[in-house]
Amino acid sequence: MNKNKRNDVKVAYDMTIVQLGWAAWLIAITLMIFIGIRYFSADKNLGIEGFINFIENPYKIFMLVVGILSVPSFLSYYVKLGVTRKHYFIGTALSSAALSVIFMVIALIIGGIEQLIAPSDVQTFLGVKSSWLFIFIVFSLNIFIYYIAGWMIGAGYYRLGGWGLLFTINGALALIFLMDLLWSRELNTPLHSLLSNYTPENLSLVISFGASFALIAFSLWIIRALTKRVRIKM
């Protein structure tokens, strides 16, 4: 493996480990809240949807926040160590994808234990009849989008200041909205229910996946353009 590839992998590995350390608190606290609501609350209807659905929004918020922080926290650090902006970009993209997958694995493990303890037809955000593989892929894809949205915001502000923040916030909101629109017939949240009225009935999974990856590619291109020659702040 040449030096360039080692730098890409090292950035991805380091960022994944650091961000997993941050996420450990989120997962632990969310799990404790879920257990308290599900098994100790007087209102047994609370928390009935299962842990996978329960942690979806905390995951999204976390990914959005660490995506924003990934530029001021990591770009400056790695460039000062001699890592190129390109290697930072590739490493961050790999790390964000790895985090999405790892988060889903953790959610599935806890959800599986939950089913062993108290088997039930748990209503996940994709519906009762969804396969575990489908849940895994779509869940990972959707929380990954929130990291990309946050990363875009952080890159815009770091490169262009206030105007960049305004531009990239609008871009990030558009990205999230379009992703919700593409998956509005599969996902099961109030926003998705609202958007489902505007989604074509015959929108296939092939179109949803294809358009999703196209949006991701375009967003990554914007982030790369913003960080390619950005001046590092001391």
N, C-alpha and C positions, 0 to 999 in steps of 0.2 A: 504494500500500500504506500503510495507516494505521500509527500508532506501535505499537499493540498487536501487530499482525501482524509488524512489524519486530522487536519484542522476542522473540516466539516463535521466529522464524526465526533470529535472532542467537544466542539461547541454544542452539538445536539445532545450529547451525553450529559455534559455539565449542566446545561439549562434544564434538561428533563429532571435530573436529580434535585436541583435547587427548587424548581417549581413543584415537584412532588412533595418536598418538605413543607412548602407553604400549604399545599392542598391537604396534607394529613390532618391539619387542624380543622379545615372545612368539613372533611368527610367524617371525622370523629364527632364533631359537634352536631352535624346534621343527623348522624346515626343516633346519637343520644336523644335528640329532640324527637326523632321519628319513633323510637322505642317508647319514650314517655307518652307520646300522643296515642300511639297504636295500642299499647298494652296496659297503660296505667290511667288513661283519661276516662272520666266518667261518661263522656260522649263517645260511644264505640263507633260512630260513623266517621269520626275524624281519622285521617291517616289510612283509610281503607284501600286506597289505590295502590299501595305497595311502595317499597323503598325506591325502585327504579324510577317511578313517576315522581316520587317525593323529592328526589335529589336533582331532577332535571334542571330546574331553574337556578338552584345554588351553583351547579356546575357551569351553567351559561354565564352567570354573573362573574364567577371566578375567572373563567377563560377570557371574558371581555377585559377585566381589570389587569390580569397578567399580560395580556396582549398589548395593552397600552403601555405598561411598564417595561416591556421587553426592549424598547428602543433606548430610553434614557438609562436604564439599569444595565443592559447587557451590551449594546452597541459600543458605547464609549469605553466600557471595560475591555472588550475584546480587541478593539482597534488599537488601544493603548498598549496592548500586549503583542501587537504585531499581526493580529488576525485581519485579513482583508475583509472589506465590506461584503464581498461576494460570499465568502465562507461563512460570515455571520448570517447572511440571508438564508443560505441553504441550511445551515445548522438550526436556525430558528424555525424554519418551515418543517424540518424533520422532527424537531422537538415538539412542536405544537400538534403534529399528527400523532406522535407517540403518546402524548398526554391524553389525547382524545380516546385512543384505543385503551390505554391503561385505565382511565377513569371508567370506561364502559365495562372492562373486565371486573373491576372492583364492584361496580353496581350489580353486575350479574351474579357474582359470588355471594354478595350479601342477600340479593333477591332469591338465590337458590337456597341459601340457609333458611331464609324466611319461609319458603315453601316447604322445606323439610319439617320445620317446627309447626307450621299451621297451614297445611295445603288449602288452596282456594283458587277460584278463578279471578286472579288479580287483574284489575283493569290497568294496564300500562298505557302510556301516552300514545301507543299505536293500536290499542284495542286488545280485547281478550284473545282473539284468535291468531294474532301475529306470531310468526315463528321467532325463536330466539335469535337466529342468524339475521333475520330482517331487522329486528329490534337493535341488535348489535351494530349493524352497518348504518342505519338511519340515525340512531342516537349519536354515534361517533361523528358522523358527518355534520350533524346540526350543532354540536358543541364546538367542533372544529371551526365552523363558520364564525362563531363568536370570538374566538381567538384572532382570526384573520381580521374581523371588524375592529377589534381593539388595537391590533398591530397597525392597521391603516391609520387610525386616529393618532396613535403615538408617533408614527413616522411623519405624518403631516404636520403635527405641531413642532416636532423636533427640527424639521427642515424649513418650514415656512412661518412658524410662529402662529399668531392668532388667526390670520387668514387661512393658513393651512389647517388649523383646527376646525374652523367653520366648514371648509370644503370637505374634509375627510369625515367629519361627523355625519354630514349629509350622505356621503358615499357609503359609510358603514350602515346607516339606517336603511338606505336603499337596498344594500346587500342582504340585510336581515329580512326586510320586507319581502324581497323577491324569493328568498329561500323559503319563507313561511308560505308564500303563495304557491310555490312549486309542490310543497308537501302538505298543503292544507287538507287534502282528502285522506291522508294517511295519519296525520298527527291529530291529537285529541286535546286541544287547549282552547280557552275562550277566543284567543286571537285566530287560531286556525279555523275554528268554527265560523267565525265571521268571514274570513277570507275564502272559505270553501264555497260561498255563494257566488264568487267571481272566478272560480277555477273551472275550466271546461270539464265536463263529465268524462270525456274520453282521454284525458291526460294520462298517458301511460307511465309506468315506472321507468321505462327506457328514456323517455323525454325528461322526467324529473331528475334522474341521475345525470343524464347528459348535460342538461342546462345547469345543474348544480356544479359539476366539474368545470364547466365553461366559466361560470361566475367566479369560482375559486381561482382559476388560472388568470382571469382578468384582474382580480383583486391583488394577486401576488405580483403581477406585472406592474401594477401601480405602486405597490410597496417597494419593489425593486428599483423602480425609477426614482422614488423619493429618497432612497437610502444609498443609491449607487455612488454618488459623489458628494454626499452630505458632509458638511464641515463638522468635525467632532468638537463638542463643547467641553471645556475643561471644568 
